[in-house]
Amino acid sequence: MKIKQILARQLIDCKCRPMIEVDVITENGCVGRGSAPTGSSVGMYEAFVLRDNNPNEYHGLSVHKAISNIKNIIAPELIGMDVFDQRAIDNKMIELDGTEDKRVLGGNAIYSVSIACMSAAAKVKGVELYQYIAQNNITTVPIPSFNVINGGKYENFVQPFNEFIIMPYKASTIDEAVEMAVNTFQELEKVLTQFLGKKPAIASSYGYAAPSDDPEVILTLIQEAINNCGYQDKIAFALDCASSEMYDKDTNTYLLKGKRVTSVVLLSYIKKLTEKFNFVFIEDLFDENDWEAFSKATEVLDRTIILGDDLIVTNKQKLEYAFQTQAVDGFILKPNQVGTLTEALDTYHYAKEHNMFAVPSGRSGGVIGDVCMDLAVGLQVGFIKNGAPRSGERIDKLNYLMRAYSTNPGCKLFDISKLVKFI
């Protein structure tokens, strides 16, 4: 089935930043649509997001150059290609760009077209995109995890850890998992209000603003909310440290409770946290170039899974190196980091072949209908990152899981009891 037309336009993401949306239209009239979300914590090795840098429009964030590249460079080359040959389509765009980080045409341009092509292929087949990816009936949906408290720079302190996450890992159904998370999130507001003496602020990623620069204090407050709901044996923690954001290259130190510390001190602190609290995973514990510290962490931390996000950026070569150096147990699967679905799936398959985790995740600047959910369900992974249970595009991801669960008879929530390390 040949590609007949490619259209592109500027829309906005959930943070009102300009993004690209692409329609790929096949010769029989099927339309596939794709758009590229962007992150707030962005690794230095990610595919380049091409923006106009025009201060008179969206403070320089508009994407008309990237859209022009789609219309004038990408579309003429892809029209007439077989929409089912995803690898050939993506390779053609990679060849047209000619740079490692896709900065000529824009990673956001290439990725949006890549999604739209796969979506169009699914439409031609008359199936959901996750079914097209699975190439079979699905039997499970992944366990979602929820970013309930957000770190960052606040008025009186800095909380260096980016996301404090809960995961209802012992829920029996997806409906129960979502309800447990929502109940805990709502109860957490009451716990934080009592702790602060006022209602907690909402942070930029829609979780509650961190109430302290001490991670242990925050985890204790979340645990109180979990206990108040009666879920103490069903919900565990996860952390996205995003340590590259708080790393100081000149002193080779990390921020922790208002002080600069070495990777050795940070690892020792995390080790104690994992002995007090149950963590399913810890993500980006160190800087994206601190490979030695990551390798030490996988050796020392025996009660949690170690994942790389900025460290791996969904890049197969980086994951290969991580496997060789035993730097991580797996990676966060964000296809826009590498720029095409073909490259992202190659990284996923490498992980699967080497018994490593692939954990799909949306981005901070999220979109409705994010392809990460199609990948999460279609690839039948065990658990994923969903964000806070607040804001439309994040709720959409939860509804997506419940819908897939409901419309596939016999479908179950993935059982990760044999995957977690703290049991």
LUMDODO-658367 format. One record per residue (C-alpha): z, x, y. Coordinates in nm, 4 decimals, always signed. Layout:
! LUMDODO-658367
+----------+----------+----------+
|        z |        x |        y |
+----------+----------+----------+
|        Z |        X |        Y |
...
+----------+----------+----------+
END
This chain:
! LUMDODO-658367
+----------+----------+----------+
|        z |        x |        y |
+----------+----------+----------+
|  +0.0000 |  +0.0000 |  +0.0000 |
|  -0.1199 |  +0.1677 |  +0.3179 |
|  +0.0572 |  +0.1906 |  +0.6528 |
|  -0.1419 |  -0.0059 |  +0.9106 |
|  +0.0632 |  +0.0252 |  +1.2311 |
|  +0.3752 |  +0.1953 |  +1.3689 |
|  +0.5597 |  +0.0600 |  +1.6733 |
|  +0.8561 |  +0.2131 |  +1.8571 |
|  +1.0889 |  +0.0971 |  +2.1330 |
|  +1.4110 |  +0.1949 |  +2.3103 |
|  +1.7209 |  -0.0127 |  +2.2296 |
|  +2.0940 |  +0.0703 |  +2.2575 |
|  +2.3567 |  +0.1554 |  +1.9964 |
|  +2.7110 |  +0.0193 |  +1.9733 |
|  +2.8225 |  +0.2536 |  +2.2518 |
|  +2.5379 |  +0.1426 |  +2.4774 |
|  +2.3544 |  +0.4713 |  +2.4406 |
|  +1.9737 |  +0.4540 |  +2.4112 |
|  +1.8331 |  +0.4810 |  +2.0601 |
|  +1.4940 |  +0.4408 |  +1.8947 |
|  +1.3922 |  +0.1448 |  +1.6824 |
|  +1.0727 |  +0.1696 |  +1.4771 |
|  +0.8619 |  -0.0921 |  +1.2992 |
|  +0.6278 |  +0.0196 |  +1.0214 |
|  +0.3719 |  -0.2465 |  +0.9333 |
|  +0.1750 |  -0.2333 |  +0.6081 |
|  -0.1790 |  -0.3545 |  +0.5476 |
|  -0.0482 |  -0.6752 |  +0.3857 |
|  +0.1708 |  -0.7536 |  +0.6875 |
|  +0.5143 |  -0.6421 |  +0.5626 |
|  +0.7392 |  -0.4987 |  +0.8340 |
|  +1.0023 |  -0.2301 |  +0.7775 |
|  +1.2449 |  -0.1463 |  +1.0554 |
|  +1.4573 |  +0.1625 |  +1.1166 |
|  +1.6780 |  +0.3102 |  +1.3875 |
|  +1.8750 |  +0.6306 |  +1.4199 |
|  +2.2461 |  +0.6128 |  +1.5026 |
|  +2.4143 |  +0.9126 |  +1.6647 |
|  +2.7590 |  +1.0629 |  +1.6241 |
|  +3.0308 |  +1.1628 |  +1.8670 |
|  +3.1512 |  +1.4540 |  +1.6543 |
|  +2.8169 |  +1.6287 |  +1.6032 |
|  +2.7710 |  +1.9440 |  +1.3983 |
|  +2.5818 |  +2.2324 |  +1.5568 |
|  +2.3382 |  +2.2412 |  +1.2644 |
|  +2.2339 |  +1.8754 |  +1.2793 |
|  +1.8771 |  +1.7610 |  +1.3422 |
|  +1.8082 |  +1.7612 |  +1.7155 |
|  +1.8413 |  +1.4321 |  +1.9044 |
|  +1.5623 |  +1.4381 |  +2.1614 |
|  +1.6583 |  +1.2754 |  +2.4917 |
|  +1.4790 |  +1.2672 |  +2.8257 |
|  +1.7518 |  +1.4308 |  +3.0373 |
|  +1.6498 |  +1.2073 |  +3.3263 |
|  +1.9678 |  +1.1577 |  +3.5332 |
|  +1.8250 |  +0.8382 |  +3.6802 |
|  +1.8165 |  +0.6549 |  +3.3476 |
|  +2.1211 |  +0.6102 |  +3.1223 |
|  +2.2678 |  +0.9333 |  +3.2613 |
|  +1.9962 |  +1.1371 |  +3.0935 |
|  +2.0248 |  +0.9746 |  +2.7500 |
|  +1.7002 |  +0.7737 |  +2.7413 |
|  +1.4589 |  +0.8458 |  +2.4538 |
|  +1.1093 |  +0.7807 |  +2.5931 |
|  +0.9846 |  +1.1305 |  +2.5023 |
|  +1.0763 |  +1.0752 |  +2.1384 |
|  +0.9101 |  +0.7322 |  +2.1422 |
|  +0.5955 |  +0.8869 |  +2.2902 |
|  +0.5977 |  +1.1416 |  +2.0076 |
|  +0.6073 |  +0.8587 |  +1.7541 |
|  +0.3210 |  +0.6712 |  +1.9160 |
|  +0.0964 |  +0.9661 |  +1.9989 |
|  +0.1695 |  +1.2261 |  +1.7292 |
|  +0.3430 |  +1.0741 |  +1.4267 |
|  +0.1710 |  +0.7340 |  +1.4028 |
|  -0.1901 |  +0.8633 |  +1.4028 |
|  -0.1046 |  +1.0954 |  +1.1125 |
|  +0.0877 |  +0.8401 |  +0.9031 |
|  -0.1452 |  +0.5408 |  +0.9430 |
|  -0.3415 |  +0.5080 |  +0.6189 |
|  -0.0765 |  +0.6858 |  +0.4087 |
|  +0.0783 |  +0.5164 |  +0.1046 |
|  +0.4071 |  +0.3583 |  +0.2138 |
|  +0.5493 |  +0.4206 |  -0.1348 |
|  +0.5039 |  +0.7987 |  -0.1057 |
|  +0.8194 |  +0.8675 |  +0.0928 |
|  +0.8153 |  +1.2400 |  +0.0234 |
|  +0.4604 |  +1.2827 |  +0.1504 |
|  +0.5410 |  +1.0781 |  +0.4625 |
|  +0.8538 |  +1.2780 |  +0.5421 |
|  +0.6880 |  +1.6104 |  +0.4649 |
|  +0.4029 |  +1.5223 |  +0.6983 |
|  +0.6485 |  +1.4627 |  +0.9851 |
|  +0.8365 |  +1.7836 |  +0.9052 |
|  +0.5036 |  +1.9708 |  +0.9134 |
|  +0.4029 |  +1.8070 |  +1.2428 |
|  +0.7312 |  +1.9124 |  +1.4021 |
|  +0.7362 |  +2.2672 |  +1.2672 |
|  +1.0966 |  +2.3518 |  +1.3584 |
|  +1.4031 |  +2.3772 |  +1.1393 |
|  +1.6080 |  +2.1285 |  +1.3430 |
|  +1.3194 |  +1.8928 |  +1.4333 |
|  +1.3526 |  +1.9575 |  +1.8056 |
|  +0.9831 |  +1.9256 |  +1.8918 |
|  +0.9319 |  +1.5631 |  +1.7890 |
|  +1.3022 |  +1.4808 |  +1.7780 |
|  +1.5205 |  +1.4261 |  +1.4721 |
|  +1.5879 |  +1.0758 |  +1.6041 |
|  +1.2126 |  +1.0019 |  +1.6128 |
|  +1.1412 |  +1.1382 |  +1.2654 |
|  +1.4459 |  +0.9761 |  +1.1063 |
|  +1.3762 |  +0.6309 |  +1.2535 |
|  +1.0223 |  +0.6409 |  +1.1138 |
|  +1.1501 |  +0.7659 |  +0.7779 |
|  +1.3862 |  +0.4681 |  +0.7444 |
|  +1.1238 |  +0.2197 |  +0.8588 |
|  +0.8783 |  +0.3460 |  +0.5966 |
|  +1.1249 |  +0.3070 |  +0.3105 |
|  +1.2274 |  -0.0334 |  +0.4416 |
|  +0.8616 |  -0.1406 |  +0.4508 |
|  +0.8142 |  -0.0216 |  +0.0926 |
|  +1.1066 |  -0.2406 |  -0.0178 |
|  +0.9572 |  -0.5368 |  +0.1704 |
|  +0.6260 |  -0.4885 |  -0.0108 |
|  +0.8133 |  -0.4953 |  -0.3421 |
|  +1.0018 |  -0.8063 |  -0.2299 |
|  +1.3452 |  -0.6563 |  -0.2945 |
|  +1.6487 |  -0.5528 |  -0.0917 |
|  +1.6389 |  -0.1909 |  +0.0230 |
|  +1.9415 |  -0.1022 |  -0.1907 |
|  +1.7582 |  -0.2428 |  -0.4961 |
|  +1.4526 |  -0.0350 |  -0.4082 |
|  +1.6738 |  +0.2747 |  -0.3880 |
|  +1.8579 |  +0.1912 |  -0.7113 |
|  +1.5329 |  +0.1168 |  -0.8998 |
|  +1.7518 |  -0.1103 |  -1.1127 |
|  +2.0203 |  -0.3758 |  -1.0942 |
|  +2.3401 |  -0.2586 |  -0.9272 |
|  +2.6663 |  -0.2827 |  -1.1226 |
|  +2.9191 |  -0.1626 |  -0.8620 |
|  +2.9848 |  -0.1508 |  -0.4901 |
|  +3.1817 |  +0.1403 |  -0.3412 |
|  +3.5388 |  +0.1268 |  -0.2175 |
|  +3.5369 |  +0.1264 |  +0.1642 |
|  +3.7713 |  +0.3384 |  +0.3746 |
|  +3.8891 |  +0.2563 |  +0.7242 |
|  +3.9463 |  +0.4731 |  +1.0299 |
|  +4.2580 |  +0.3060 |  +1.1731 |
|  +4.3905 |  +0.5678 |  +1.4201 |
|  +4.1696 |  +0.7985 |  +1.6258 |
|  +4.2631 |  +1.1427 |  +1.7499 |
|  +4.1318 |  +1.3169 |  +2.0579 |
|  +4.2403 |  +1.4126 |  +2.4080 |
|  +4.4840 |  +1.1683 |  +2.5646 |
|  +4.6783 |  +1.1681 |  +2.8902 |
|  +4.9875 |  +1.3566 |  +2.7731 |
|  +4.8761 |  +1.5268 |  +2.4520 |
|  +4.5896 |  +1.6116 |  +2.2195 |
|  +4.5780 |  +1.4879 |  +1.8614 |
|  +4.3381 |  +1.7361 |  +1.6991 |
|  +4.2661 |  +1.5339 |  +1.3849 |
|  +3.9794 |  +1.2957 |  +1.4517 |
|  +4.0327 |  +1.0099 |  +1.2041 |
|  +4.3356 |  +0.8818 |  +1.0172 |
|  +4.1925 |  +0.6750 |  +0.7352 |
|  +4.3229 |  +0.4249 |  +0.4811 |
|  +4.1531 |  +0.3446 |  +0.1509 |
|  +4.2488 |  +0.0444 |  -0.0678 |
|  +4.1652 |  +0.2465 |  -0.3774 |
|  +4.3443 |  +0.0146 |  -0.6199 |
|  +4.1921 |  -0.3123 |  -0.5016 |
|  +4.0394 |  -0.5128 |  -0.7843 |
|  +3.7498 |  -0.6637 |  -0.5847 |
|  +3.5659 |  -0.5836 |  -0.2639 |
|  +3.7038 |  -0.9009 |  -0.1077 |
|  +4.0584 |  -0.7859 |  -0.1818 |
|  +3.9834 |  -0.4372 |  -0.0482 |
|  +3.8568 |  -0.5734 |  +0.2840 |
|  +4.1475 |  -0.8168 |  +0.3203 |
|  +4.4021 |  -0.5428 |  +0.2465 |
|  +4.2487 |  -0.3195 |  +0.5124 |
|  +4.2323 |  -0.5972 |  +0.7722 |
|  +4.5920 |  -0.7016 |  +0.7064 |
|  +4.7147 |  -0.3417 |  +0.7305 |
|  +4.5147 |  -0.2803 |  +1.0486 |
|  +4.6666 |  -0.5877 |  +1.2125 |
|  +5.0160 |  -0.4985 |  +1.0946 |
|  +4.9676 |  -0.1456 |  +1.2292 |
|  +4.9284 |  -0.2869 |  +1.5785 |
|  +5.2770 |  -0.4379 |  +1.5483 |
|  +5.4226 |  -0.1115 |  +1.4141 |
|  +5.2633 |  +0.0903 |  +1.6944 |
|  +5.3772 |  -0.1593 |  +1.9572 |
|  +5.7341 |  -0.1199 |  +1.8389 |
|  +5.7007 |  +0.2596 |  +1.8342 |
|  +5.5381 |  +0.2851 |  +2.1782 |
|  +5.7173 |  +0.0007 |  +2.3527 |
|  +5.3772 |  -0.1433 |  +2.4453 |
|  +5.0536 |  -0.2445 |  +2.2757 |
|  +4.8457 |  +0.0512 |  +2.1545 |
|  +4.5207 |  +0.1318 |  +2.3315 |
|  +4.1884 |  +0.0990 |  +2.1522 |
|  +4.0200 |  +0.4362 |  +2.1070 |
|  +3.6521 |  +0.5263 |  +2.1392 |
|  +3.5847 |  +0.4724 |  +1.7678 |
|  +3.7630 |  +0.1356 |  +1.7748 |
|  +4.0743 |  +0.2420 |  +1.5861 |
|  +4.4071 |  +0.2591 |  +1.7705 |
|  +4.4638 |  +0.5524 |  +2.0031 |
|  +4.6835 |  +0.8181 |  +1.8459 |
|  +5.0491 |  +0.7643 |  +1.9474 |
|  +5.1530 |  +1.1276 |  +1.8889 |
|  +5.0204 |  +1.4821 |  +1.8585 |
|  +5.2075 |  +1.5115 |  +1.5272 |
|  +4.9907 |  +1.4022 |  +1.2310 |
|  +5.2972 |  +1.3444 |  +1.0134 |
|  +5.4371 |  +1.0932 |  +1.2634 |
|  +5.1074 |  +0.9043 |  +1.2613 |
|  +5.0857 |  +0.8970 |  +0.8829 |
|  +5.4458 |  +0.7732 |  +0.8632 |
|  +5.3658 |  +0.4859 |  +1.0997 |
|  +5.0577 |  +0.3904 |  +0.8986 |
|  +5.2633 |  +0.4074 |  +0.5798 |
|  +5.5148 |  +0.1698 |  +0.7376 |
|  +5.2366 |  -0.0817 |  +0.8056 |
|  +5.1103 |  -0.0429 |  +0.4480 |
|  +5.4609 |  -0.0985 |  +0.3111 |
|  +5.5193 |  -0.4009 |  +0.5333 |
|  +5.2110 |  -0.5604 |  +0.3774 |
|  +5.3293 |  -0.4762 |  +0.0248 |
|  +5.0361 |  -0.2431 |  -0.0465 |
|  +5.2266 |  +0.0825 |  -0.0967 |
|  +5.0891 |  +0.1269 |  -0.4495 |
|  +4.7342 |  +0.0225 |  -0.3654 |
|  +4.6372 |  +0.2046 |  -0.0455 |
|  +4.6006 |  +0.5807 |  -0.0044 |
|  +4.5070 |  +0.8011 |  +0.2915 |
|  +4.2145 |  +1.0168 |  +0.3969 |
|  +4.1639 |  +1.2481 |  +0.6947 |
|  +3.8662 |  +1.3551 |  +0.8985 |
|  +3.9988 |  +1.6579 |  +1.0836 |
|  +3.6669 |  +1.7357 |  +1.2623 |
|  +3.8203 |  +2.0764 |  +1.3247 |
|  +3.5087 |  +2.2238 |  +1.4850 |
|  +3.5926 |  +2.0086 |  +1.7891 |
|  +3.9298 |  +2.1808 |  +1.8401 |
|  +3.8476 |  +2.5285 |  +1.7101 |
|  +3.8681 |  +2.8249 |  +1.9487 |
|  +3.6141 |  +3.0885 |  +1.8487 |
|  +3.7585 |  +3.3646 |  +2.0677 |
|  +4.1030 |  +3.3530 |  +1.9055 |
|  +3.9890 |  +3.2146 |  +1.5680 |
|  +4.2593 |  +2.9470 |  +1.5926 |
|  +4.3037 |  +2.5728 |  +1.5542 |
|  +4.5094 |  +2.3260 |  +1.7546 |
|  +4.8102 |  +2.1722 |  +1.5789 |
|  +5.0964 |  +1.9878 |  +1.7493 |
|  +5.0170 |  +2.1456 |  +2.0863 |
|  +4.9943 |  +2.5043 |  +1.9587 |
|  +4.7144 |  +2.7349 |  +1.8495 |
|  +4.7502 |  +2.8300 |  +1.4818 |
|  +4.5531 |  +3.0300 |  +1.2268 |
|  +4.3630 |  +2.8734 |  +0.9383 |
|  +4.6392 |  +2.9977 |  +0.7078 |
|  +4.9054 |  +2.8061 |  +0.9018 |
|  +4.6858 |  +2.4948 |  +0.9200 |
|  +4.6229 |  +2.5058 |  +0.5462 |
|  +4.9943 |  +2.5431 |  +0.4756 |
|  +5.0665 |  +2.2420 |  +0.6958 |
|  +4.8007 |  +2.0298 |  +0.5239 |
|  +4.9363 |  +2.1351 |  +0.1858 |
|  +5.2753 |  +1.9891 |  +0.2808 |
|  +5.1139 |  +1.6667 |  +0.4039 |
|  +4.9294 |  +1.6230 |  +0.0741 |
|  +5.2568 |  +1.6655 |  -0.1125 |
|  +5.4243 |  +1.3933 |  +0.0960 |
|  +5.1307 |  +1.1483 |  +0.1216 |
|  +4.8517 |  +1.0549 |  -0.1192 |
|  +4.5112 |  +1.1585 |  +0.0165 |
|  +4.1847 |  +1.0624 |  -0.1511 |
|  +3.9946 |  +1.3139 |  +0.0607 |
|  +4.0231 |  +1.5484 |  +0.3577 |
|  +3.7060 |  +1.6106 |  +0.5580 |
|  +3.6148 |  +1.9049 |  +0.7811 |
|  +3.9542 |  +2.0712 |  +0.7587 |
|  +3.8141 |  +2.3853 |  +0.9237 |
|  +3.5366 |  +2.4879 |  +1.1624 |
|  +3.1756 |  +2.4448 |  +1.0487 |
|  +3.1364 |  +2.8235 |  +1.0149 |
|  +3.4743 |  +2.9008 |  +0.8555 |
|  +3.3485 |  +2.9162 |  +0.4971 |
|  +3.6239 |  +3.1492 |  +0.3808 |
|  +3.8961 |  +2.9046 |  +0.4874 |
|  +3.7217 |  +2.6172 |  +0.3060 |
|  +3.7029 |  +2.8176 |  -0.0155 |
|  +4.0736 |  +2.8920 |  +0.0119 |
|  +4.1477 |  +2.5225 |  +0.0687 |
|  +3.9752 |  +2.4089 |  -0.2512 |
|  +4.1848 |  +2.6674 |  -0.4351 |
|  +4.5172 |  +2.5628 |  -0.2772 |
|  +4.4894 |  +2.1869 |  -0.2267 |
|  +4.5094 |  +2.0363 |  -0.5726 |
|  +4.6041 |  +1.6776 |  -0.4768 |
|  +4.3020 |  +1.5841 |  -0.2670 |
|  +3.9226 |  +1.6056 |  -0.2567 |
|  +3.7836 |  +1.8457 |  +0.0065 |
|  +3.4673 |  +1.7265 |  +0.1809 |
|  +3.2318 |  +1.8919 |  +0.4278 |
|  +3.0581 |  +1.7042 |  +0.7082 |
|  +2.9782 |  +1.9407 |  +0.9969 |
|  +2.9945 |  +2.2172 |  +0.7345 |
|  +2.7106 |  +2.0698 |  +0.5245 |
|  +2.5213 |  +1.8349 |  +0.7652 |
|  +2.3544 |  +1.6723 |  +0.4613 |
|  +2.1536 |  +1.9938 |  +0.4139 |
|  +2.0731 |  +2.0901 |  +0.0546 |
|  +2.0746 |  +2.4653 |  +0.1231 |
|  +2.4180 |  +2.4451 |  +0.2783 |
|  +2.5465 |  +2.2377 |  -0.0134 |
|  +2.4054 |  +2.4922 |  -0.2570 |
|  +2.5954 |  +2.7670 |  -0.0759 |
|  +2.9089 |  +2.5521 |  -0.0728 |
|  +2.8809 |  +2.5075 |  -0.4485 |
|  +2.8331 |  +2.8801 |  -0.5045 |
|  +3.1368 |  +2.9669 |  -0.2890 |
|  +3.3457 |  +2.6698 |  -0.4109 |
|  +3.3960 |  +2.5710 |  -0.0486 |
|  +3.4071 |  +2.1926 |  -0.0951 |
|  +3.4169 |  +1.9261 |  -0.3634 |
|  +3.1433 |  +1.7262 |  -0.1919 |
|  +2.9908 |  +1.6206 |  +0.1372 |
|  +2.9587 |  +1.3323 |  +0.3821 |
|  +2.6127 |  +1.1797 |  +0.3426 |
|  +2.4683 |  +1.1134 |  +0.6896 |
|  +2.0880 |  +1.1181 |  +0.6596 |
|  +2.0228 |  +1.1494 |  +1.0324 |
|  +2.1968 |  +1.4890 |  +1.0248 |
|  +1.9083 |  +1.6365 |  +0.8272 |
|  +1.6433 |  +1.4070 |  +0.9708 |
|  +1.4586 |  +1.2395 |  +0.6796 |
|  +1.5570 |  +1.0228 |  +0.3845 |
|  +1.3748 |  +1.2556 |  +0.1452 |
|  +1.5857 |  +1.5567 |  +0.2485 |
|  +1.9046 |  +1.3489 |  +0.2407 |
|  +1.8277 |  +1.2219 |  -0.1093 |
|  +1.7469 |  +1.5746 |  -0.2278 |
|  +2.0945 |  +1.6795 |  -0.1102 |
|  +2.2493 |  +1.3789 |  -0.2842 |
|  +2.0743 |  +1.4574 |  -0.6137 |
|  +2.1883 |  +1.8196 |  -0.5966 |
|  +2.5455 |  +1.6985 |  -0.5508 |
|  +2.5188 |  +1.4585 |  -0.8429 |
|  +2.3707 |  +1.7242 |  -1.0721 |
|  +2.6601 |  +1.9590 |  -0.9869 |
|  +2.9418 |  +1.7022 |  -1.0120 |
|  +3.0039 |  +1.7010 |  -0.6389 |
|  +3.0885 |  +1.3970 |  -0.4280 |
|  +2.8429 |  +1.2338 |  -0.1887 |
|  +3.0190 |  +0.9986 |  +0.0529 |
|  +2.7860 |  +0.7887 |  +0.2723 |
|  +2.9049 |  +0.7276 |  +0.6255 |
|  +2.7862 |  +0.5565 |  +0.9404 |
|  +2.7986 |  +0.7311 |  +1.2768 |
|  +3.0186 |  +0.6704 |  +1.5775 |
|  +2.7184 |  +0.5328 |  +1.7672 |
|  +2.6491 |  +0.2824 |  +1.4926 |
|  +2.3874 |  +0.0144 |  +1.4408 |
|  +2.3599 |  -0.3194 |  +1.2640 |
|  +2.1785 |  -0.2797 |  +0.9322 |
|  +2.2571 |  +0.0918 |  +0.8960 |
|  +2.0608 |  +0.2425 |  +0.6044 |
|  +2.3752 |  +0.4319 |  +0.4998 |
|  +2.4934 |  +0.1057 |  +0.3419 |
|  +2.1718 |  +0.0681 |  +0.1427 |
|  +2.2225 |  +0.4231 |  +0.0200 |
|  +2.5897 |  +0.3611 |  -0.0605 |
|  +2.5110 |  +0.0580 |  -0.2753 |
|  +2.1765 |  +0.1740 |  -0.4107 |
|  +2.3081 |  +0.5140 |  -0.5198 |
|  +2.6166 |  +0.3500 |  -0.6761 |
|  +2.8624 |  +0.5959 |  -0.5191 |
|  +3.2391 |  +0.5601 |  -0.5676 |
|  +3.3652 |  +0.5390 |  -0.2110 |
|  +3.2383 |  +0.5460 |  +0.1458 |
|  +3.3462 |  +0.5685 |  +0.5098 |
|  +3.3266 |  +0.2460 |  +0.7079 |
|  +3.5082 |  +0.2962 |  +1.0368 |
|  +3.7719 |  +0.0675 |  +1.1841 |
|  +3.7653 |  -0.3028 |  +1.0865 |
|  +3.6668 |  -0.3922 |  +1.4406 |
|  +3.3331 |  -0.4118 |  +1.6308 |
|  +3.0208 |  -0.5901 |  +1.5105 |
|  +2.8271 |  -0.3035 |  +1.3520 |
|  +3.1342 |  -0.1980 |  +1.1528 |
|  +3.2093 |  -0.5539 |  +1.0397 |
|  +2.8419 |  -0.5795 |  +0.9395 |
|  +2.8958 |  -0.2962 |  +0.6914 |
|  +3.1881 |  -0.4785 |  +0.5298 |
|  +2.9973 |  -0.8054 |  +0.5106 |
|  +2.7088 |  -0.6121 |  +0.3568 |
|  +2.9314 |  -0.4928 |  +0.0714 |
|  +3.0746 |  -0.8389 |  +0.0111 |
|  +2.7257 |  -0.9914 |  +0.0154 |
|  +2.5871 |  -0.7382 |  -0.2337 |
|  +2.8914 |  -0.7933 |  -0.4561 |
|  +2.8495 |  -1.1705 |  -0.4427 |
|  +2.4736 |  -1.1827 |  -0.5031 |
|  +2.4704 |  -0.9495 |  -0.8053 |
|  +2.6354 |  -1.1247 |  -1.1052 |
|  +2.8725 |  -0.8994 |  -1.2948 |
|  +2.9011 |  -0.6529 |  -1.0056 |
|  +3.2409 |  -0.4825 |  -0.9769 |
|  +3.4283 |  -0.2673 |  -0.7286 |
|  +3.3933 |  +0.0981 |  -0.8273 |
|  +3.6968 |  +0.2283 |  -1.0148 |
|  +3.7872 |  +0.5681 |  -0.8645 |
|  +4.1154 |  +0.6097 |  -1.0541 |
|  +3.9621 |  +0.8967 |  -1.2521 |
|  +3.8231 |  +1.0622 |  -0.9392 |
|  +4.1317 |  +1.0884 |  -0.7185 |
|  +4.3434 |  +1.4002 |  -0.7644 |
|  +4.6918 |  +1.2778 |  -0.6712 |
|  +4.7384 |  +1.0513 |  -0.9752 |
+----------+----------+----------+
END
